[in-house]
Amino acid sequence: MSAIRAGYLGPEGTFTHEALIDAAGDSALELVSLPTIYQTVMAVHDRTVDRALVPIENSLEGSVNATLDALAMETEDVAILGEVVHPIRQCLIARRELELADVEVVVSHPQANAQCARFIRSRLPRAQVLSGSSTADAVRMVAEHDGPWAAIGTRVAAERYGCPVLRDAIEDVPDNETRFAWLGPVGSPPGGPGGHQPPIGPWKTAIVFWGVGSEAPGWLVRCLSEFAMREVNLTRIESRPRKQGLGRYMFFADLEGRDTEAHVAEALRSLREHVEALRVLGSFPSA
């Protein structure tokens, strides 16, 4: 039996790569590095990978919009099958040993820069801050640059590119965590790679909805009341532009329970009466 092809936001050394290695355990996976979140989601859509792991929410910076937009607007045959919560430990990495005062440029993914904003302001006040496509790519850029540059990234990336770690755990909040989503084709077994389900426990259902009535007073309240009346607890809700003009939004929500449970299924059926579109992005074991 061939190994399961698991895509992730690359290159090697990203936090997604690190989380994938930890979550996979002893599963036989063929890891496939992909350059963007969009391409990672679409690799599942195109069936070039069997599963994929993408970041969906950070405890400091909130939701990862590229993941939400790709799932909501780019494909309807990719589902969230599970989730992984992974601690984020940011390192300051350079090509060679440097004093912090000598660092002229610091580069990383925008979320990593934001998660270390206080450290950058206080310890690297003269450094120019640049954005890269990923933390691992930032480390690669620094490894190839002759100047006094530093990257914010993982210890795995530092080891991958042979770079010293100048400072460890530089994130502003020590309990920084990212929630990653396992993706697979709609209809696949829930759980991690290969459909391995975790022990029995709470489930979560992720949805997105929008409607022409969204501009009417009380429309969102009426939508959400369908859950409240049936005692379905919402654990997250937020809006994102539909990219069809100002004032047009889609709403993402996570709720407790499986979409096959009677009270959840009834709430979703009633919600459909208020909206133009409702999609269940996945029903899966909660991390």
KESENU-753042 format. One line per field, with one value per residue (C-alpha): residue number from 1; x, y, z; residue in one letter. Coordinates in Angstrom, 1 decimal, m for minus. Layout:
BEGIN
num	NUM  ...
east	X  ...
north	Y  ...
up	Z  ...
residu	A  ...
//
This chain:
BEGIN
num	1  2  3  4  5  6  7  8  9  10  11  12  13  14  15  16  17  18  19  20  21  22  23  24  25  26  27  28  29  30  31  32  33  34  35  36  37  38  39  40  41  42  43  44  45  46  47  48  49  50  51  52  53  54  55  56  57  58  59  60  61  62  63  64  65  66  67  68  69  70  71  72  73  74  75  76  77  78  79  80  81  82  83  84  85  86  87  88  89  90  91  92  93  94  95  96  97  98  99  100  101  102  103  104  105  106  107  108  109  110  111  112  113  114  115  116  117  118  119  120  121  122  123  124  125  126  127  128  129  130  131  132  133  134  135  136  137  138  139  140  141  142  143  144  145  146  147  148  149  150  151  152  153  154  155  156  157  158  159  160  161  162  163  164  165  166  167  168  169  170  171  172  173  174  175  176  177  178  179  180  181  182  183  184  185  186  187  188  189  190  191  192  193  194  195  196  197  198  199  200  201  202  203  204  205  206  207  208  209  210  211  212  213  214  215  216  217  218  219  220  221  222  223  224  225  226  227  228  229  230  231  232  233  234  235  236  237  238  239  240  241  242  243  244  245  246  247  248  249  250  251  252  253  254  255  256  257  258  259  260  261  262  263  264  265  266  267  268  269  270  271  272  273  274  275  276  277  278  279  280  281  282  283  284  285  286  287
east	0.0  1.4  2.0  m0.6  0.5  0.1  0.5  1.6  2.6  6.3  9.1  10.6  10.9  7.6  5.4  3.0  5.8  6.7  3.0  2.6  5.5  4.2  0.7  1.5  3.2  4.1  1.7  3.3  3.1  4.8  5.2  4.5  5.7  3.6  4.4  1.1  m2.0  m4.1  m2.0  m2.2  m6.0  m6.2  m3.8  m6.6  m9.1  m7.0  m6.3  m2.5  m2.4  m4.6  m4.6  m3.3  m2.5  m3.0  m3.1  m6.6  m6.3  m3.7  m4.3  m2.7  m3.5  m6.8  m8.0  m5.8  m7.8  m6.1  m7.3  m10.9  m11.1  m9.8  m12.2  m15.2  m14.7  m12.3  m13.6  m16.6  m15.2  m12.5  m13.6  m12.1  m11.6  m9.8  m7.7  m4.4  m3.3  0.4  2.5  4.4  7.9  9.6  13.4  15.6  17.9  20.9  23.5  26.2  26.4  25.4  24.8  21.2  22.4  24.0  20.9  19.8  16.9  14.5  12.3  9.5  6.0  3.7  2.0  5.3  6.4  3.2  3.5  7.0  6.2  7.2  10.5  11.2  10.3  12.4  15.4  15.7  14.5  16.7  16.0  13.9  11.1  10.4  7.7  8.3  6.1  6.8  9.0  11.1  11.6  12.6  15.3  16.4  16.7  18.8  21.0  21.8  22.3  25.8  24.5  23.5  20.0  18.0  14.8  12.1  11.3  11.5  14.5  13.8  14.4  17.6  18.9  17.7  19.8  22.7  22.0  22.6  19.7  20.4  17.4  14.8  11.1  10.9  7.1  5.3  2.9  4.3  1.1  1.1  m0.7  m1.9  m4.8  m4.2  m6.9  m6.6  m8.2  m9.4  m11.9  m15.6  m16.8  m13.5  m13.4  m12.9  m9.7  m6.0  m4.0  m5.4  m8.7  m7.3  m9.9  m8.7  m10.4  m14.1  m14.6  m16.3  m17.0  m17.0  m18.8  m17.5  m19.8  m19.9  m23.0  m24.2  m27.4  m29.1  m30.9  m27.7  m28.3  m31.7  m31.9  m31.8  m30.9  m27.8  m29.6  m32.3  m29.7  m27.9  m31.1  m31.6  m28.7  m29.5  m33.1  m31.7  m28.9  m26.2  m23.1  m21.1  m17.4  m16.4  m18.0  m16.5  m17.2  m15.1  m15.7  m17.2  m15.1  m18.2  m18.3  m18.5  m21.0  m21.2  m20.0  m19.8  m19.9  m17.8  m18.8  m17.7  m20.2  m20.2  m21.5  m21.7  m23.8  m25.6  m26.8  m30.5  m30.3  m27.4  m29.0  m32.3  m30.5  m28.7  m31.9  m33.6  m30.6  m30.9  m34.3  m32.6  m29.6  m28.7  m25.9  m24.8  m21.9  m20.7  m16.9  m16.5  m17.7  m14.7  m13.3  m12.3  m8.6
north	0.0  3.4  6.1  8.8  12.0  14.9  18.4  21.4  25.0  24.8  24.9  22.6  24.2  26.1  25.8  23.8  21.4  21.1  20.6  18.0  15.9  16.0  15.2  12.4  10.3  6.9  7.3  6.4  9.8  11.2  14.9  17.3  20.9  23.6  27.3  28.9  28.1  28.5  25.9  23.6  23.7  23.3  20.3  18.5  19.7  18.5  15.2  15.7  15.0  12.9  15.1  18.6  20.5  24.3  26.9  28.2  30.3  31.7  32.6  36.0  37.1  35.4  33.6  32.9  34.6  32.8  29.5  30.7  32.4  29.3  27.0  29.3  30.7  28.5  25.0  23.1  19.6  20.1  19.5  20.0  16.5  17.3  19.8  20.1  22.7  23.3  25.6  28.3  29.0  31.7  32.0  34.8  33.3  34.6  33.3  33.8  34.9  38.6  41.1  42.3  45.9  44.9  43.4  45.7  43.7  41.2  39.2  36.7  35.8  38.8  36.8  35.9  39.5  40.5  37.8  39.2  42.9  43.9  42.0  43.7  47.2  46.8  44.7  45.5  49.2  50.1  47.0  47.2  44.7  42.8  40.2  36.8  34.1  31.8  31.6  28.9  31.0  33.9  31.7  30.6  34.2  35.1  32.0  33.2  36.9  38.3  41.2  41.4  40.1  38.0  35.9  34.9  31.2  27.7  25.9  23.2  25.8  27.0  23.4  22.9  25.8  25.6  28.9  29.7  30.7  34.2  34.2  31.6  32.0  35.7  35.6  38.4  36.0  32.7  30.7  31.3  28.5  27.9  25.7  23.7  22.0  18.6  18.8  16.1  15.4  15.8  12.4  11.3  9.8  12.4  12.5  12.8  11.3  8.2  8.8  7.7  9.0  10.2  8.9  9.6  13.1  16.4  17.2  20.5  21.7  24.5  26.5  29.5  31.3  34.5  36.0  38.8  39.6  40.4  44.1  44.0  44.9  41.9  39.4  38.1  37.9  35.7  33.5  33.0  32.5  29.2  27.9  29.5  28.1  24.6  25.1  24.7  26.5  28.7  28.8  31.2  33.6  36.2  38.0  38.2  40.3  38.3  40.3  41.5  45.1  46.9  45.8  42.2  39.7  36.0  34.6  31.8  30.0  27.0  25.2  22.3  19.0  16.9  18.0  14.6  15.2  16.0  19.5  20.6  19.3  21.0  24.3  24.1  23.3  26.3  28.5  27.7  29.4  32.8  32.6  32.5  30.0  27.7  25.3  22.9  23.1  20.1  18.1  16.7  15.7  18.8  19.1
up	0.0  m1.0  1.5  1.9  0.2  2.7  1.5  3.7  3.5  2.8  2.4  5.0  8.4  8.5  11.6  9.4  8.6  12.2  13.2  10.5  11.7  15.2  14.3  11.8  14.5  13.0  10.1  6.7  5.0  1.9  2.7  m0.1  0.3  m1.4  m1.8  m0.7  1.4  m1.8  m3.6  m0.6  m0.5  m4.3  m4.2  m2.3  m4.8  m7.8  m5.9  m6.2  m2.5  m0.3  2.8  3.6  6.8  6.7  9.5  10.2  13.5  15.7  19.4  19.0  15.4  14.9  11.7  8.7  6.0  3.1  4.4  5.0  1.6  m0.2  1.5  1.0  m2.5  m4.4  m4.0  m2.7  m2.7  0.1  3.7  7.1  8.5  11.8  13.6  15.4  18.0  17.9  20.2  18.4  19.6  17.5  17.2  15.9  13.4  11.5  9.0  11.6  15.2  15.6  18.3  18.2  17.8  14.5  12.9  10.1  8.6  10.2  7.9  8.4  7.5  8.5  11.2  12.8  12.7  14.4  17.0  17.9  17.5  21.1  20.8  17.5  18.9  22.1  21.0  17.3  17.1  14.2  12.0  8.9  9.0  5.8  5.0  3.5  2.1  5.1  8.2  6.5  3.4  5.6  7.1  3.6  2.5  5.6  5.1  1.5  2.4  3.2  5.2  8.9  8.4  10.8  10.4  12.7  12.3  13.7  15.2  12.6  9.9  11.5  11.6  8.0  6.7  9.1  10.9  14.6  16.8  18.3  20.7  21.5  22.5  21.3  20.9  22.8  24.5  25.8  25.3  21.5  19.7  16.1  15.2  12.0  9.9  8.2  4.8  2.5  m0.2  0.8  2.1  3.5  7.0  9.7  11.7  10.9  8.1  6.7  8.4  11.8  14.3  17.7  20.9  21.3  22.5  21.5  17.9  16.1  12.9  10.8  8.5  6.2  5.1  3.4  2.1  0.2  3.5  5.3  4.9  6.6  10.3  12.6  9.8  11.6  14.9  13.3  11.8  15.1  17.0  15.2  17.1  20.4  20.4  20.0  22.6  19.9  21.3  18.8  19.7  16.9  14.5  12.2  8.9  5.8  2.6  m0.2  m2.6  m4.5  m3.3  0.0  2.5  1.3  3.8  4.5  8.0  9.3  12.5  14.5  16.6  19.1  17.9  14.7  11.8  12.0  15.6  15.6  17.2  15.1  11.9  12.7  13.4  10.0  8.2  9.8  9.0  5.3  5.3  6.1  3.8  0.2  0.7  3.6  3.4  6.0  5.7  7.9  10.9  12.8  16.2  18.2  19.1
residu	M  S  A  I  R  A  G  Y  L  G  P  E  G  T  F  T  H  E  A  L  I  D  A  A  G  D  S  A  L  E  L  V  S  L  P  T  I  Y  Q  T  V  M  A  V  H  D  R  T  V  D  R  A  L  V  P  I  E  N  S  L  E  G  S  V  N  A  T  L  D  A  L  A  M  E  T  E  D  V  A  I  L  G  E  V  V  H  P  I  R  Q  C  L  I  A  R  R  E  L  E  L  A  D  V  E  V  V  V  S  H  P  Q  A  N  A  Q  C  A  R  F  I  R  S  R  L  P  R  A  Q  V  L  S  G  S  S  T  A  D  A  V  R  M  V  A  E  H  D  G  P  W  A  A  I  G  T  R  V  A  A  E  R  Y  G  C  P  V  L  R  D  A  I  E  D  V  P  D  N  E  T  R  F  A  W  L  G  P  V  G  S  P  P  G  G  P  G  G  H  Q  P  P  I  G  P  W  K  T  A  I  V  F  W  G  V  G  S  E  A  P  G  W  L  V  R  C  L  S  E  F  A  M  R  E  V  N  L  T  R  I  E  S  R  P  R  K  Q  G  L  G  R  Y  M  F  F  A  D  L  E  G  R  D  T  E  A  H  V  A  E  A  L  R  S  L  R  E  H  V  E  A  L  R  V  L  G  S  F  P  S  A
//
